[in-house]
Amino acid sequence: MKLILKWLLSAAALLAVAYLYSGVVVTSFTGALIAAAVLGALNIVLRPILVLLTLPVTLVTLGLFLFVVNALVFWAAASLVSGLNVSGFGAALIGSLIYSALQLAIDFVLERLLFNQ
């Protein structure tokens, strides 16, 4: 139940990113659902590999390079899903920042208010 709810809210977060920032376009809610699933899979599989490979740069930049890694994963998801379009790397960076902030709010609401009673 929690996984399905988080998946639906992640898709809604992608729609919110597209509404808030014109560099990210989501064609439909179905496209957002597929993009949220692909983005979640890439965050599980690809992101840890990228973080490990870029560890020296991340240490030198005091962790700021992780924003670039998040943008690359967001951009990769957009290139894999036809329902999610990102206009460039800058749009992927801003879109991933907005999406991460919304995901943080979703996690807070799900953990603190709904499932911790």
C-alpha positions as CSV (number, residue, x, y, z in Angstrom):
1,M,0.0,0.0,0.0
2,K,2.8,2.4,1.0
3,L,4.7,1.7,-2.2
4,I,1.7,2.3,-4.5
5,L,0.9,5.5,-2.7
6,K,4.5,6.7,-2.9
7,W,4.5,5.8,-6.7
8,L,1.3,7.8,-7.3
9,L,2.6,10.8,-5.3
10,S,5.9,10.6,-7.2
11,A,4.0,10.8,-10.5
12,A,2.1,13.8,-9.1
13,A,5.4,15.4,-8.1
14,L,6.6,15.0,-11.7
15,L,3.4,16.7,-12.9
16,A,4.1,19.5,-10.4
17,V,7.6,19.9,-11.7
18,A,6.3,20.2,-15.2
19,Y,3.8,22.8,-14.0
20,L,6.3,24.8,-12.0
21,Y,9.2,24.8,-14.6
22,S,8.7,25.1,-18.3
23,G,12.0,23.2,-19.1
24,V,10.3,19.9,-18.1
25,V,7.3,18.6,-19.9
26,V,5.1,15.6,-18.9
27,T,2.6,14.6,-21.5
28,S,0.1,12.8,-19.3
29,F,-0.5,11.2,-15.9
30,T,0.3,7.8,-17.5
31,G,3.5,9.2,-18.8
32,A,4.2,10.5,-15.3
33,L,3.5,7.1,-13.8
34,I,5.9,5.4,-16.2
35,A,8.6,8.1,-15.7
36,A,8.3,7.9,-11.9
37,A,8.8,4.1,-12.1
38,V,11.8,4.5,-14.4
39,L,13.2,7.3,-12.2
40,G,12.9,5.1,-9.1
41,A,14.6,2.2,-10.9
42,L,17.5,4.4,-12.1
43,N,17.9,5.8,-8.6
44,I,18.2,2.3,-7.2
45,V,20.5,0.9,-9.9
46,L,22.4,3.7,-11.7
47,R,22.8,6.4,-9.0
48,P,24.9,4.4,-6.6
49,I,27.3,3.5,-9.4
50,L,27.6,7.1,-10.5
51,V,28.1,8.2,-6.9
52,L,30.9,5.7,-6.4
53,L,32.6,6.6,-9.7
54,T,32.4,10.3,-9.0
55,L,33.4,10.1,-5.3
56,P,36.7,12.0,-5.7
57,V,35.0,14.9,-7.4
58,T,32.2,14.8,-4.9
59,L,34.7,15.0,-2.0
60,V,36.6,17.9,-3.6
61,T,33.3,19.9,-4.2
62,L,32.1,19.0,-0.7
63,G,29.1,17.1,-2.0
64,L,27.9,19.7,-4.5
65,F,28.6,17.3,-7.4
66,L,25.8,15.1,-6.2
67,F,23.4,17.7,-7.7
68,V,25.0,16.9,-11.1
69,V,24.6,13.2,-10.5
70,N,20.9,13.7,-9.7
71,A,20.5,15.8,-12.8
72,L,22.2,13.1,-15.0
73,V,19.8,10.5,-13.6
74,F,16.8,12.8,-14.2
75,W,18.0,13.4,-17.7
76,A,18.6,9.7,-18.3
77,A,15.0,9.0,-17.2
78,A,13.7,11.6,-19.6
79,S,15.7,10.0,-22.5
80,L,14.2,6.6,-21.7
81,V,10.6,7.6,-21.3
82,S,8.6,9.2,-24.1
83,G,6.2,10.9,-21.7
84,L,8.9,13.0,-20.0
85,N,10.8,15.6,-21.9
86,V,13.6,17.7,-20.6
87,S,15.0,20.5,-22.7
88,G,18.6,20.3,-21.7
89,F,21.1,19.6,-18.8
90,G,20.2,22.9,-17.1
91,A,16.5,22.0,-17.2
92,A,17.4,18.6,-15.8
93,L,19.3,20.2,-13.0
94,I,16.5,22.5,-12.0
95,G,13.9,19.8,-12.5
96,S,15.8,17.4,-10.4
97,L,16.1,20.0,-7.6
98,I,12.4,20.7,-7.6
99,Y,11.6,17.0,-7.8
100,S,14.0,16.2,-4.9
101,A,12.3,18.9,-2.8
102,L,8.9,17.5,-3.5
103,Q,10.1,13.9,-2.8
104,L,11.4,15.2,0.6
105,A,8.0,16.6,1.4
106,I,6.2,13.4,0.2
107,D,8.5,11.2,2.4
108,F,7.9,13.5,5.4
109,V,4.1,13.3,5.0
110,L,4.1,9.6,4.4
111,E,6.4,8.7,7.3
112,R,5.3,11.3,10.0
113,L,1.6,11.8,9.4
114,L,0.2,8.7,7.7
115,F,2.2,5.7,8.7
116,N,3.4,6.6,12.1
117,Q,0.2,6.6,14.0
